[in-house]
């Protein structure tokens, strides 16, 4: 079994569009200041997390595994 994904959100880039919440509502939420936060990183499957990260209009979400950034495109 592979290591779980770590989800990182660049708060400086996040504009609070809510796309991540749309694609993975069990994993993301918007804080009171309007920025995305991770509520439960294990609540959403990896494919859906990739879609959520790809859907971020400012590229604020990155996925990591074992200290290395995971490409958002499958097969990359």
QUIHULIN-V833201 format. One record per run of one state. SS is the DSSP state (hx for helix, st for strand, lp for the rest). FROM is the first residue (numbers start at 1). TO is the last residue. If there is no record, write none. Layout:
# QUIHULIN-V833201
{{SS FROM TO} {SS FROM TO}}
This chain:
# QUIHULIN-V833201
{{lp 1 5} {st 6 9} {lp 10 18} {hx 19 23} {lp 24 27} {st 28 30} {lp 31 35} {st 36 38} {lp 39 45} {hx 46 54} {lp 55 60} {st 61 65} {lp 66 67} {st 68 70} {lp 71 76}}
